[in-house]
Amino acid sequence: MRELVGNCIKCGKEIFCLDGFFNGVLLKGNTIYCFDCVKKDSTLPDQSSTEKK
Ligand SMILES: [Zn+2]
């Protein structure tokens, strides 16, 4: 099952949810990046640190 979640805000690539696996990184505010853009942009917050208190 493949579900379109949205587009990478940097390159516009379509991001899919594949059998529950998200094919990109979803940040706060529904900002979506593909893995390629996350790797290239070191200023992006780590997805594990988006839950900071
Ligand atoms: Zn991208």
mmCIF file of the protein (N, C-alpha, C, O) and its ligand, coordinates in Angstrom:
data_MODEL
# 
_entry.id   MODEL 
# 
loop_
_entity.id 
_entity.type 
_entity.pdbx_number_of_molecules 
1 polymer     1 
2 non-polymer 1 
# 
_entity_poly.entity_id                      1 
_entity_poly.type                           'polypeptide(L)' 
_entity_poly.nstd_linkage                   no 
_entity_poly.nstd_monomer                   no 
_entity_poly.pdbx_seq_one_letter_code       MRELVGNCIKCGKEIFCLDGFFNGVLLKGNTIYCFDCVKKDSTLPDQSSTEKK 
_entity_poly.pdbx_seq_one_letter_code_can   MRELVGNCIKCGKEIFCLDGFFNGVLLKGNTIYCFDCVKKDSTLPDQSSTEKK 
_entity_poly.pdbx_strand_id                 A 
# 
loop_
_entity_poly_seq.entity_id 
_entity_poly_seq.num 
_entity_poly_seq.mon_id 
_entity_poly_seq.hetero 
1 1  MET n 
1 2  ARG n 
1 3  GLU n 
1 4  LEU n 
1 5  VAL n 
1 6  GLY n 
1 7  ASN n 
1 8  CYS n 
1 9  ILE n 
1 10 LYS n 
1 11 CYS n 
1 12 GLY n 
1 13 LYS n 
1 14 GLU n 
1 15 ILE n 
1 16 PHE n 
1 17 CYS n 
1 18 LEU n 
1 19 ASP n 
1 20 GLY n 
1 21 PHE n 
1 22 PHE n 
1 23 ASN n 
1 24 GLY n 
1 25 VAL n 
1 26 LEU n 
1 27 LEU n 
1 28 LYS n 
1 29 GLY n 
1 30 ASN n 
1 31 THR n 
1 32 ILE n 
1 33 TYR n 
1 34 CYS n 
1 35 PHE n 
1 36 ASP n 
1 37 CYS n 
1 38 VAL n 
1 39 LYS n 
1 40 LYS n 
1 41 ASP n 
1 42 SER n 
1 43 THR n 
1 44 LEU n 
1 45 PRO n 
1 46 ASP n 
1 47 GLN n 
1 48 SER n 
1 49 SER n 
1 50 THR n 
1 51 GLU n 
1 52 LYS n 
1 53 LYS n 
# 
loop_
_struct_asym.id 
_struct_asym.entity_id 
A 1 
B 2 
# 
loop_
_chem_comp.id 
_chem_comp.type 
_chem_comp.mon_nstd_flag 
ARG 'L-peptide linking' y 
ASN 'L-peptide linking' y 
ASP 'L-peptide linking' y 
CYS 'L-peptide linking' y 
GLN 'L-peptide linking' y 
GLU 'L-peptide linking' y 
GLY 'peptide linking'   y 
ILE 'L-peptide linking' y 
LEU 'L-peptide linking' y 
LYS 'L-peptide linking' y 
MET 'L-peptide linking' y 
PHE 'L-peptide linking' y 
PRO 'L-peptide linking' y 
SER 'L-peptide linking' y 
THR 'L-peptide linking' y 
TYR 'L-peptide linking' y 
VAL 'L-peptide linking' y 
ZN  non-polymer         . 
# 
_pdbx_entity_nonpoly.entity_id   2 
_pdbx_entity_nonpoly.name        ? 
_pdbx_entity_nonpoly.comp_id     ZN 
# 
_pdbx_nonpoly_scheme.asym_id         B 
_pdbx_nonpoly_scheme.entity_id       2 
_pdbx_nonpoly_scheme.mon_id          ZN 
_pdbx_nonpoly_scheme.ndb_seq_num     1 
_pdbx_nonpoly_scheme.pdb_seq_num     101 
_pdbx_nonpoly_scheme.auth_seq_num    101 
_pdbx_nonpoly_scheme.pdb_mon_id      ZN 
_pdbx_nonpoly_scheme.auth_mon_id     ZN 
_pdbx_nonpoly_scheme.pdb_strand_id   A 
_pdbx_nonpoly_scheme.pdb_ins_code    . 
# 
loop_
_atom_site.group_PDB 
_atom_site.id 
_atom_site.type_symbol 
_atom_site.label_atom_id 
_atom_site.label_alt_id 
_atom_site.label_comp_id 
_atom_site.label_asym_id 
_atom_site.label_entity_id 
_atom_site.label_seq_id 
_atom_site.pdbx_PDB_ins_code 
_atom_site.Cartn_x 
_atom_site.Cartn_y 
_atom_site.Cartn_z 
_atom_site.occupancy 
_atom_site.B_iso_or_equiv 
_atom_site.pdbx_formal_charge 
_atom_site.auth_seq_id 
_atom_site.auth_comp_id 
_atom_site.auth_asym_id 
_atom_site.auth_atom_id 
_atom_site.pdbx_PDB_model_num 
ATOM   1   N  N  . MET A 1 1  ? 0.859  -1.201 0.000  1.00 0.00 ? 1   MET A N  1 
ATOM   2   C  CA . MET A 1 1  ? 0.000  0.000  0.000  1.00 0.00 ? 1   MET A CA 1 
ATOM   3   C  C  . MET A 1 1  ? 0.891  1.245  0.000  1.00 0.00 ? 1   MET A C  1 
ATOM   4   O  O  . MET A 1 1  ? 1.830  1.345  0.789  1.00 0.00 ? 1   MET A O  1 
ATOM   5   N  N  . ARG A 1 2  ? 0.589  2.177  -0.881 1.00 0.00 ? 2   ARG A N  1 
ATOM   6   C  CA . ARG A 1 2  ? 1.392  3.375  -1.040 1.00 0.00 ? 2   ARG A CA 1 
ATOM   7   C  C  . ARG A 1 2  ? 0.479  4.589  -0.968 1.00 0.00 ? 2   ARG A C  1 
ATOM   8   O  O  . ARG A 1 2  ? -0.477 4.712  -1.734 1.00 0.00 ? 2   ARG A O  1 
ATOM   9   N  N  . GLU A 1 3  ? 0.784  5.472  -0.048 1.00 0.00 ? 3   GLU A N  1 
ATOM   10  C  CA . GLU A 1 3  ? -0.081 6.627  0.170  1.00 0.00 ? 3   GLU A CA 1 
ATOM   11  C  C  . GLU A 1 3  ? 0.721  7.910  0.036  1.00 0.00 ? 3   GLU A C  1 
ATOM   12  O  O  . GLU A 1 3  ? 1.751  8.069  0.690  1.00 0.00 ? 3   GLU A O  1 
ATOM   13  N  N  . LEU A 1 4  ? 0.259  8.824  -0.804 1.00 0.00 ? 4   LEU A N  1 
ATOM   14  C  CA . LEU A 1 4  ? 0.958  10.100 -0.971 1.00 0.00 ? 4   LEU A CA 1 
ATOM   15  C  C  . LEU A 1 4  ? 0.700  10.987 0.243  1.00 0.00 ? 4   LEU A C  1 
ATOM   16  O  O  . LEU A 1 4  ? -0.445 11.303 0.568  1.00 0.00 ? 4   LEU A O  1 
ATOM   17  N  N  . VAL A 1 5  ? 1.789  11.381 0.908  1.00 0.00 ? 5   VAL A N  1 
ATOM   18  C  CA . VAL A 1 5  ? 1.665  12.205 2.105  1.00 0.00 ? 5   VAL A CA 1 
ATOM   19  C  C  . VAL A 1 5  ? 1.786  13.687 1.747  1.00 0.00 ? 5   VAL A C  1 
ATOM   20  O  O  . VAL A 1 5  ? 1.059  14.527 2.279  1.00 0.00 ? 5   VAL A O  1 
ATOM   21  N  N  . GLY A 1 6  ? 2.701  13.989 0.852  1.00 0.00 ? 6   GLY A N  1 
ATOM   22  C  CA . GLY A 1 6  ? 2.897  15.384 0.450  1.00 0.00 ? 6   GLY A CA 1 
ATOM   23  C  C  . GLY A 1 6  ? 4.163  15.498 -0.365 1.00 0.00 ? 6   GLY A C  1 
ATOM   24  O  O  . GLY A 1 6  ? 4.696  14.500 -0.852 1.00 0.00 ? 6   GLY A O  1 
ATOM   25  N  N  . ASN A 1 7  ? 4.647  16.732 -0.513 1.00 0.00 ? 7   ASN A N  1 
ATOM   26  C  CA . ASN A 1 7  ? 5.847  16.959 -1.298 1.00 0.00 ? 7   ASN A CA 1 
ATOM   27  C  C  . ASN A 1 7  ? 6.951  17.572 -0.446 1.00 0.00 ? 7   ASN A C  1 
ATOM   28  O  O  . ASN A 1 7  ? 6.684  18.374 0.449  1.00 0.00 ? 7   ASN A O  1 
ATOM   29  N  N  . CYS A 1 8  ? 8.175  17.194 -0.728 1.00 0.00 ? 8   CYS A N  1 
ATOM   30  C  CA . CYS A 1 8  ? 9.330  17.807 -0.089 1.00 0.00 ? 8   CYS A CA 1 
ATOM   31  C  C  . CYS A 1 8  ? 9.308  19.303 -0.377 1.00 0.00 ? 8   CYS A C  1 
ATOM   32  O  O  . CYS A 1 8  ? 9.173  19.713 -1.529 1.00 0.00 ? 8   CYS A O  1 
ATOM   33  N  N  . ILE A 1 9  ? 9.441  20.120 0.669  1.00 0.00 ? 9   ILE A N  1 
ATOM   34  C  CA . ILE A 1 9  ? 9.346  21.566 0.448  1.00 0.00 ? 9   ILE A CA 1 
ATOM   35  C  C  . ILE A 1 9  ? 10.592 22.121 -0.223 1.00 0.00 ? 9   ILE A C  1 
ATOM   36  O  O  . ILE A 1 9  ? 10.587 23.262 -0.685 1.00 0.00 ? 9   ILE A O  1 
ATOM   37  N  N  . LYS A 1 10 ? 11.649 21.339 -0.283 1.00 0.00 ? 10  LYS A N  1 
ATOM   38  C  CA . LYS A 1 10 ? 12.875 21.812 -0.917 1.00 0.00 ? 10  LYS A CA 1 
ATOM   39  C  C  . LYS A 1 10 ? 12.925 21.464 -2.388 1.00 0.00 ? 10  LYS A C  1 
ATOM   40  O  O  . LYS A 1 10 ? 13.130 22.345 -3.223 1.00 0.00 ? 10  LYS A O  1 
ATOM   41  N  N  . CYS A 1 11 ? 12.743 20.212 -2.719 1.00 0.00 ? 11  CYS A N  1 
ATOM   42  C  CA . CYS A 1 11 ? 12.905 19.785 -4.103 1.00 0.00 ? 11  CYS A CA 1 
ATOM   43  C  C  . CYS A 1 11 ? 11.574 19.417 -4.759 1.00 0.00 ? 11  CYS A C  1 
ATOM   44  O  O  . CYS A 1 11 ? 11.512 19.205 -5.970 1.00 0.00 ? 11  CYS A O  1 
ATOM   45  N  N  . GLY A 1 12 ? 10.509 19.343 -3.952 1.00 0.00 ? 12  GLY A N  1 
ATOM   46  C  CA . GLY A 1 12 ? 9.202  19.070 -4.531 1.00 0.00 ? 12  GLY A CA 1 
ATOM   47  C  C  . GLY A 1 12 ? 8.922  17.603 -4.791 1.00 0.00 ? 12  GLY A C  1 
ATOM   48  O  O  . GLY A 1 12 ? 7.879  17.251 -5.342 1.00 0.00 ? 12  GLY A O  1 
ATOM   49  N  N  . LYS A 1 13 ? 9.851  16.749 -4.395 1.00 0.00 ? 13  LYS A N  1 
ATOM   50  C  CA . LYS A 1 13 ? 9.685  15.316 -4.595 1.00 0.00 ? 13  LYS A CA 1 
ATOM   51  C  C  . LYS A 1 13 ? 8.477  14.793 -3.802 1.00 0.00 ? 13  LYS A C  1 
ATOM   52  O  O  . LYS A 1 13 ? 8.226  15.224 -2.676 1.00 0.00 ? 13  LYS A O  1 
ATOM   53  N  N  . GLU A 1 14 ? 7.758  13.882 -4.392 1.00 0.00 ? 14  GLU A N  1 
ATOM   54  C  CA . GLU A 1 14 ? 6.600  13.310 -3.713 1.00 0.00 ? 14  GLU A CA 1 
ATOM   55  C  C  . GLU A 1 14 ? 7.057  12.355 -2.610 1.00 0.00 ? 14  GLU A C  1 
ATOM   56  O  O  . GLU A 1 14 ? 7.923  11.505 -2.814 1.00 0.00 ? 14  GLU A O  1 
ATOM   57  N  N  . ILE A 1 15 ? 6.451  12.523 -1.446 1.00 0.00 ? 15  ILE A N  1 
ATOM   58  C  CA . ILE A 1 15 ? 6.792  11.686 -0.297 1.00 0.00 ? 15  ILE A CA 1 
ATOM   59  C  C  . ILE A 1 15 ? 5.633  10.737 -0.027 1.00 0.00 ? 15  ILE A C  1 
ATOM   60  O  O  . ILE A 1 15 ? 4.484  11.158 0.110  1.00 0.00 ? 15  ILE A O  1 
ATOM   61  N  N  . PHE A 1 16 ? 5.953  9.465  0.045  1.00 0.00 ? 16  PHE A N  1 
ATOM   62  C  CA . PHE A 1 16 ? 4.927  8.452  0.229  1.00 0.00 ? 16  PHE A CA 1 
ATOM   63  C  C  . PHE A 1 16 ? 5.055  7.754  1.581  1.00 0.00 ? 16  PHE A C  1 
ATOM   64  O  O  . PHE A 1 16 ? 6.123  7.710  2.192  1.00 0.00 ? 16  PHE A O  1 
ATOM   65  N  N  . CYS A 1 17 ? 3.941  7.222  2.014  1.00 0.00 ? 17  CYS A N  1 
ATOM   66  C  CA . CYS A 1 17 ? 3.949  6.326  3.154  1.00 0.00 ? 17  CYS A CA 1 
ATOM   67  C  C  . CYS A 1 17 ? 3.799  4.914  2.599  1.00 0.00 ? 17  CYS A C  1 
ATOM   68  O  O  . CYS A 1 17 ? 2.765  4.568  2.028  1.00 0.00 ? 17  CYS A O  1 
ATOM   69  N  N  . LEU A 1 18 ? 4.838  4.103  2.770  1.00 0.00 ? 18  LEU A N  1 
ATOM   70  C  CA . LEU A 1 18 ? 4.847  2.766  2.204  1.00 0.00 ? 18  LEU A CA 1 
ATOM   71  C  C  . LEU A 1 18 ? 4.657  1.739  3.304  1.00 0.00 ? 18  LEU A C  1 
ATOM   72  O  O  . LEU A 1 18 ? 5.565  1.490  4.097  1.00 0.00 ? 18  LEU A O  1 
ATOM   73  N  N  . ASP A 1 19 ? 3.495  1.154  3.347  1.00 0.00 ? 19  ASP A N  1 
ATOM   74  C  CA . ASP A 1 19 ? 3.207  0.141  4.380  1.00 0.00 ? 19  ASP A CA 1 
ATOM   75  C  C  . ASP A 1 19 ? 3.572  0.629  5.771  1.00 0.00 ? 19  ASP A C  1 
ATOM   76  O  O  . ASP A 1 19 ? 4.141  -0.117 6.567  1.00 0.00 ? 19  ASP A O  1 
ATOM   77  N  N  . GLY A 1 20 ? 3.245  1.880  6.063  1.00 0.00 ? 20  GLY A N  1 
ATOM   78  C  CA . GLY A 1 20 ? 3.522  2.431  7.387  1.00 0.00 ? 20  GLY A CA 1 
ATOM   79  C  C  . GLY A 1 20 ? 4.900  3.040  7.521  1.00 0.00 ? 20  GLY A C  1 
ATOM   80  O  O  . GLY A 1 20 ? 5.207  3.660  8.539  1.00 0.00 ? 20  GLY A O  1 
ATOM   81  N  N  . PHE A 1 21 ? 5.742  2.874  6.504  1.00 0.00 ? 21  PHE A N  1 
ATOM   82  C  CA . PHE A 1 21 ? 7.073  3.476  6.547  1.00 0.00 ? 21  PHE A CA 1 
ATOM   83  C  C  . PHE A 1 21 ? 7.053  4.784  5.787  1.00 0.00 ? 21  PHE A C  1 
ATOM   84  O  O  . PHE A 1 21 ? 6.759  4.815  4.592  1.00 0.00 ? 21  PHE A O  1 
ATOM   85  N  N  . PHE A 1 22 ? 7.370  5.873  6.492  1.00 0.00 ? 22  PHE A N  1 
ATOM   86  C  CA . PHE A 1 22 ? 7.340  7.203  5.888  1.00 0.00 ? 22  PHE A CA 1 
ATOM   87  C  C  . PHE A 1 22 ? 8.621  7.444  5.102  1.00 0.00 ? 22  PHE A C  1 
ATOM   88  O  O  . PHE A 1 22 ? 9.727  7.350  5.634  1.00 0.00 ? 22  PHE A O  1 
ATOM   89  N  N  . ASN A 1 23 ? 8.445  7.757  3.827  1.00 0.00 ? 23  ASN A N  1 
ATOM   90  C  CA . ASN A 1 23 ? 9.558  7.867  2.890  1.00 0.00 ? 23  ASN A CA 1 
ATOM   91  C  C  . ASN A 1 23 ? 10.248 9.230  2.937  1.00 0.00 ? 23  ASN A C  1 
ATOM   92  O  O  . ASN A 1 23 ? 10.767 9.704  1.927  1.00 0.00 ? 23  ASN A O  1 
ATOM   93  N  N  . GLY A 1 24 ? 10.250 9.855  4.113  1.00 0.00 ? 24  GLY A N  1 
ATOM   94  C  CA . GLY A 1 24 ? 10.861 11.158 4.249  1.00 0.00 ? 24  GLY A CA 1 
ATOM   95  C  C  . GLY A 1 24 ? 10.869 11.558 5.713  1.00 0.00 ? 24  GLY A C  1 
ATOM   96  O  O  . GLY A 1 24 ? 10.749 10.714 6.601  1.00 0.00 ? 24  GLY A O  1 
ATOM   97  N  N  . VAL A 1 25 ? 11.014 12.869 5.958  1.00 0.00 ? 25  VAL A N  1 
ATOM   98  C  CA . VAL A 1 25 ? 11.036 13.345 7.337  1.00 0.00 ? 25  VAL A CA 1 
ATOM   99  C  C  . VAL A 1 25 ? 9.965  14.407 7.506  1.00 0.00 ? 25  VAL A C  1 
ATOM   100 O  O  . VAL A 1 25 ? 9.921  15.391 6.768  1.00 0.00 ? 25  VAL A O  1 
ATOM   101 N  N  . LEU A 1 26 ? 9.105  14.193 8.490  1.00 0.00 ? 26  LEU A N  1 
ATOM   102 C  CA . LEU A 1 26 ? 8.033  15.146 8.757  1.00 0.00 ? 26  LEU A CA 1 
ATOM   103 C  C  . LEU A 1 26 ? 8.394  15.955 9.995  1.00 0.00 ? 26  LEU A C  1 
ATOM   104 O  O  . LEU A 1 26 ? 8.543  15.412 11.090 1.00 0.00 ? 26  LEU A O  1 
ATOM   105 N  N  . LEU A 1 27 ? 8.532  17.273 9.800  1.00 0.00 ? 27  LEU A N  1 
ATOM   106 C  CA . LEU A 1 27 ? 8.863  18.147 10.922 1.00 0.00 ? 27  LEU A CA 1 
ATOM   107 C  C  . LEU A 1 27 ? 7.614  18.853 11.404 1.00 0.00 ? 27  LEU A C  1 
ATOM   108 O  O  . LEU A 1 27 ? 6.544  18.748 10.805 1.00 0.00 ? 27  LEU A O  1 
ATOM   109 N  N  . LYS A 1 28 ? 7.775  19.578 12.505 1.00 0.00 ? 28  LYS A N  1 
ATOM   110 C  CA . LYS A 1 28 ? 6.640  20.314 13.043 1.00 0.00 ? 28  LYS A CA 1 
ATOM   111 C  C  . LYS A 1 28 ? 6.086  21.294 12.016 1.00 0.00 ? 28  LYS A C  1 
ATOM   112 O  O  . LYS A 1 28 ? 6.834  21.849 11.212 1.00 0.00 ? 28  LYS A O  1 
ATOM   113 N  N  . GLY A 1 29 ? 4.782  21.501 12.048 1.00 0.00 ? 29  GLY A N  1 
ATOM   114 C  CA . GLY A 1 29 ? 4.156  22.417 11.104 1.00 0.00 ? 29  GLY A CA 1 
ATOM   115 C  C  . GLY A 1 29 ? 3.922  21.768 9.756  1.00 0.00 ? 29  GLY A C  1 
ATOM   116 O  O  . GLY A 1 29 ? 3.760  22.457 8.750  1.00 0.00 ? 29  GLY A O  1 
ATOM   117 N  N  . ASN A 1 30 ? 3.905  20.423 9.731  1.00 0.00 ? 30  ASN A N  1 
ATOM   118 C  CA . ASN A 1 30 ? 3.667  19.686 8.499  1.00 0.00 ? 30  ASN A CA 1 
ATOM   119 C  C  . ASN A 1 30 ? 4.690  19.984 7.425  1.00 0.00 ? 30  ASN A C  1 
ATOM   120 O  O  . ASN A 1 30 ? 4.381  19.951 6.233  1.00 0.00 ? 30  ASN A O  1 
ATOM   121 N  N  . THR A 1 31 ? 5.920  20.277 7.853  1.00 0.00 ? 31  THR A N  1 
ATOM   122 C  CA . THR A 1 31 ? 6.997  20.487 6.901  1.00 0.00 ? 31  THR A CA 1 
ATOM   123 C  C  . THR A 1 31 ? 7.601  19.142 6.536  1.00 0.00 ? 31  THR A C  1 
ATOM   124 O  O  . THR A 1 31 ? 8.043  18.390 7.405  1.00 0.00 ? 31  THR A O  1 
ATOM   125 N  N  . ILE A 1 32 ? 7.617  18.849 5.251  1.00 0.00 ? 32  ILE A N  1 
ATOM   126 C  CA . ILE A 1 32 ? 8.097  17.540 4.809  1.00 0.00 ? 32  ILE A CA 1 
ATOM   127 C  C  . ILE A 1 32 ? 9.375  17.690 3.990  1.00 0.00 ? 32  ILE A C  1 
ATOM   128 O  O  . ILE A 1 32 ? 9.462  18.521 3.087  1.00 0.00 ? 32  ILE A O  1 
ATOM   129 N  N  . TYR A 1 33 ? 10.353 16.871 4.327  1.00 0.00 ? 33  TYR A N  1 
ATOM   130 C  CA . TYR A 1 33 ? 11.578 16.803 3.546  1.00 0.00 ? 33  TYR A CA 1 
ATOM   131 C  C  . TYR A 1 33 ? 11.799 15.363 3.093  1.00 0.00 ? 33  TYR A C  1 
ATOM   132 O  O  . TYR A 1 33 ? 11.451 14.418 3.802  1.00 0.00 ? 33  TYR A O  1 
ATOM   133 N  N  . CYS A 1 34 ? 12.377 15.209 1.912  1.00 0.00 ? 34  CYS A N  1 
ATOM   134 C  CA . CYS A 1 34 ? 12.797 13.879 1.515  1.00 0.00 ? 34  CYS A CA 1 
ATOM   135 C  C  . CYS A 1 34 ? 14.138 13.585 2.191  1.00 0.00 ? 34  CYS A C  1 
ATOM   136 O  O  . CYS A 1 34 ? 14.796 14.502 2.681  1.00 0.00 ? 34  CYS A O  1 
ATOM   137 N  N  . PHE A 1 35 ? 14.541 12.333 2.222  1.00 0.00 ? 35  PHE A N  1 
ATOM   138 C  CA . PHE A 1 35 ? 15.787 11.968 2.892  1.00 0.00 ? 35  PHE A CA 1 
ATOM   139 C  C  . PHE A 1 35 ? 16.991 12.655 2.255  1.00 0.00 ? 35  PHE A C  1 
ATOM   140 O  O  . PHE A 1 35 ? 17.931 13.034 2.955  1.00 0.00 ? 35  PHE A O  1 
ATOM   141 N  N  . ASP A 1 36 ? 16.969 12.815 0.955  1.00 0.00 ? 36  ASP A N  1 
ATOM   142 C  CA . ASP A 1 36 ? 18.090 13.450 0.269  1.00 0.00 ? 36  ASP A CA 1 
ATOM   143 C  C  . ASP A 1 36 ? 18.318 14.869 0.759  1.00 0.00 ? 36  ASP A C  1 
ATOM   144 O  O  . ASP A 1 36 ? 19.453 15.270 1.017  1.00 0.00 ? 36  ASP A O  1 
ATOM   145 N  N  . CYS A 1 37 ? 17.224 15.635 0.888  1.00 0.00 ? 37  CYS A N  1 
ATOM   146 C  CA . CYS A 1 37 ? 17.347 17.029 1.304  1.00 0.00 ? 37  CYS A CA 1 
ATOM   147 C  C  . CYS A 1 37 ? 17.733 17.134 2.775  1.00 0.00 ? 37  CYS A C  1 
ATOM   148 O  O  . CYS A 1 37 ? 18.456 18.056 3.154  1.00 0.00 ? 37  CYS A O  1 
ATOM   149 N  N  . VAL A 1 38 ? 17.273 16.222 3.599  1.00 0.00 ? 38  VAL A N  1 
ATOM   150 C  CA . VAL A 1 38 ? 17.657 16.229 5.008  1.00 0.00 ? 38  VAL A CA 1 
ATOM   151 C  C  . VAL A 1 38 ? 19.155 15.981 5.138  1.00 0.00 ? 38  VAL A C  1 
ATOM   152 O  O  . VAL A 1 38 ? 19.833 16.614 5.947  1.00 0.00 ? 38  VAL A O  1 
ATOM   153 N  N  . LYS A 1 39 ? 19.661 15.051 4.332  1.00 0.00 ? 39  LYS A N  1 
ATOM   154 C  CA . LYS A 1 39 ? 21.092 14.740 4.381  1.00 0.00 ? 39  LYS A CA 1 
ATOM   155 C  C  . LYS A 1 39 ? 21.919 15.918 3.917  1.00 0.00 ? 39  LYS A C  1 
ATOM   156 O  O  . LYS A 1 39 ? 22.979 16.196 4.477  1.00 0.00 ? 39  LYS A O  1 
ATOM   157 N  N  . LYS A 1 40 ? 21.442 16.616 2.893  1.00 0.00 ? 40  LYS A N  1 
ATOM   158 C  CA . LYS A 1 40 ? 22.193 17.739 2.333  1.00 0.00 ? 40  LYS A CA 1 
ATOM   159 C  C  . LYS A 1 40 ? 22.166 18.949 3.245  1.00 0.00 ? 40  LYS A C  1 
ATOM   160 O  O  . LYS A 1 40 ? 23.139 19.699 3.308  1.00 0.00 ? 40  LYS A O  1 
ATOM   161 N  N  . ASP A 1 41 ? 21.059 19.150 3.957  1.00 0.00 ? 41  ASP A N  1 
ATOM   162 C  CA . ASP A 1 41 ? 20.899 20.350 4.767  1.00 0.00 ? 41  ASP A CA 1 
ATOM   163 C  C  . ASP A 1 41 ? 21.191 20.040 6.232  1.00 0.00 ? 41  ASP A C  1 
ATOM   164 O  O  . ASP A 1 41 ? 20.335 19.528 6.952  1.00 0.00 ? 41  ASP A O  1 
ATOM   165 N  N  . SER A 1 42 ? 22.394 20.353 6.655  1.00 0.00 ? 42  SER A N  1 
ATOM   166 C  CA . SER A 1 42 ? 22.813 20.028 8.020  1.00 0.00 ? 42  SER A CA 1 
ATOM   167 C  C  . SER A 1 42 ? 22.186 20.968 9.042  1.00 0.00 ? 42  SER A C  1 
ATOM   168 O  O  . SER A 1 42 ? 22.287 20.727 10.245 1.00 0.00 ? 42  SER A O  1 
ATOM   169 N  N  . THR A 1 43 ? 21.540 22.039 8.578  1.00 0.00 ? 43  THR A N  1 
ATOM   170 C  CA . THR A 1 43 ? 20.915 22.974 9.521  1.00 0.00 ? 43  THR A CA 1 
ATOM   171 C  C  . THR A 1 43 ? 19.556 22.474 9.989  1.00 0.00 ? 43  THR A C  1 
ATOM   172 O  O  . THR A 1 43 ? 18.976 23.010 10.933 1.00 0.00 ? 43  THR A O  1 
ATOM   173 N  N  . LEU A 1 44 ? 19.056 21.446 9.322  1.00 0.00 ? 44  LEU A N  1 
ATOM   174 C  CA . LEU A 1 44 ? 17.767 20.910 9.726  1.00 0.00 ? 44  LEU A CA 1 
ATOM   175 C  C  . LEU A 1 44 ? 17.872 20.213 11.074 1.00 0.00 ? 44  LEU A C  1 
ATOM   176 O  O  . LEU A 1 44 ? 18.872 19.554 11.360 1.00 0.00 ? 44  LEU A O  1 
ATOM   177 N  N  . PRO A 1 45 ? 16.861 20.353 11.886 1.00 0.00 ? 45  PRO A N  1 
ATOM   178 C  CA . PRO A 1 45 ? 16.876 19.648 13.169 1.00 0.00 ? 45  PRO A CA 1 
ATOM   179 C  C  . PRO A 1 45 ? 16.780 18.147 12.955 1.00 0.00 ? 45  PRO A C  1 
ATOM   180 O  O  . PRO A 1 45 ? 16.087 17.669 12.057 1.00 0.00 ? 45  PRO A O  1 
ATOM   181 N  N  . ASP A 1 46 ? 17.486 17.425 13.793 1.00 0.00 ? 46  ASP A N  1 
ATOM   182 C  CA . ASP A 1 46 ? 17.389 15.978 13.751 1.00 0.00 ? 46  ASP A CA 1 
ATOM   183 C  C  . ASP A 1 46 ? 15.966 15.570 14.095 1.00 0.00 ? 46  ASP A C  1 
ATOM   184 O  O  . ASP A 1 46 ? 15.358 16.147 14.997 1.00 0.00 ? 46  ASP A O  1 
ATOM   185 N  N  . GLN A 1 47 ? 15.431 14.587 13.392 1.00 0.00 ? 47  GLN A N  1 
ATOM   186 C  CA . GLN A 1 47 ? 14.017 14.260 13.620 1.00 0.00 ? 47  GLN A CA 1 
ATOM   187 C  C  . GLN A 1 47 ? 13.770 13.721 15.021 1.00 0.00 ? 47  GLN A C  1 
ATOM   188 O  O  . GLN A 1 47 ? 12.643 13.759 15.512 1.00 0.00 ? 47  GLN A O  1 
ATOM   189 N  N  . SER A 1 48 ? 14.824 13.216 15.668 1.00 0.00 ? 48  SER A N  1 
ATOM   190 C  CA . SER A 1 48 ? 14.647 12.708 17.024 1.00 0.00 ? 48  SER A CA 1 
ATOM   191 C  C  . SER A 1 48 ? 14.669 13.838 18.050 1.00 0.00 ? 48  SER A C  1 
ATOM   192 O  O  . SER A 1 48 ? 14.325 13.632 19.214 1.00 0.00 ? 48  SER A O  1 
ATOM   193 N  N  . SER A 1 49 ? 15.076 15.041 17.614 1.00 0.00 ? 49  SER A N  1 
ATOM   194 C  CA . SER A 1 49 ? 15.171 16.153 18.564 1.00 0.00 ? 49  SER A CA 1 
ATOM   195 C  C  . SER A 1 49 ? 14.002 17.125 18.415 1.00 0.00 ? 49  SER A C  1 
ATOM   196 O  O  . SER A 1 49 ? 14.005 18.201 19.013 1.00 0.00 ? 49  SER A O  1 
ATOM   197 N  N  . THR A 1 50 ? 12.996 16.743 17.611 1.00 0.00 ? 50  THR A N  1 
ATOM   198 C  CA . THR A 1 50 ? 11.855 17.639 17.418 1.00 0.00 ? 50  THR A CA 1 
ATOM   199 C  C  . THR A 1 50 ? 10.912 17.625 18.618 1.00 0.00 ? 50  THR A C  1 
ATOM   200 O  O  . THR A 1 50 ? 9.983  18.428 18.694 1.00 0.00 ? 50  THR A O  1 
ATOM   201 N  N  . GLU A 1 51 ? 11.154 16.716 19.547 1.00 0.00 ? 51  GLU A N  1 
ATOM   202 C  CA . GLU A 1 51 ? 10.278 16.614 20.714 1.00 0.00 ? 51  GLU A CA 1 
ATOM   203 C  C  . GLU A 1 51 ? 10.905 17.232 21.949 1.00 0.00 ? 51  GLU A C  1 
ATOM   204 O  O  . GLU A 1 51 ? 10.577 16.857 23.074 1.00 0.00 ? 51  GLU A O  1 
ATOM   205 N  N  . LYS A 1 52 ? 11.809 18.182 21.737 1.00 0.00 ? 52  LYS A N  1 
ATOM   206 C  CA . LYS A 1 52 ? 12.486 18.839 22.860 1.00 0.00 ? 52  LYS A CA 1 
ATOM   207 C  C  . LYS A 1 52 ? 11.496 19.493 23.820 1.00 0.00 ? 52  LYS A C  1 
ATOM   208 O  O  . LYS A 1 52 ? 10.454 20.016 23.424 1.00 0.00 ? 52  LYS A O  1 
ATOM   209 N  N  . LYS A 1 53 ? 11.861 19.442 25.077 1.00 0.00 ? 53  LYS A N  1 
ATOM   210 C  CA . LYS A 1 53 ? 10.976 20.045 26.076 1.00 0.00 ? 53  LYS A CA 1 
ATOM   211 C  C  . LYS A 1 53 ? 11.424 21.470 26.404 1.00 0.00 ? 53  LYS A C  1 
ATOM   212 O  O  . LYS A 1 53 ? 10.798 22.140 27.227 1.00 0.00 ? 53  LYS A O  1 
HETATM 213 ZN ZN . ZN  B 2 .  ? 13.789 16.914 -1.261 1.00 0.00 2 101 ZN  A ZN 1 
# 
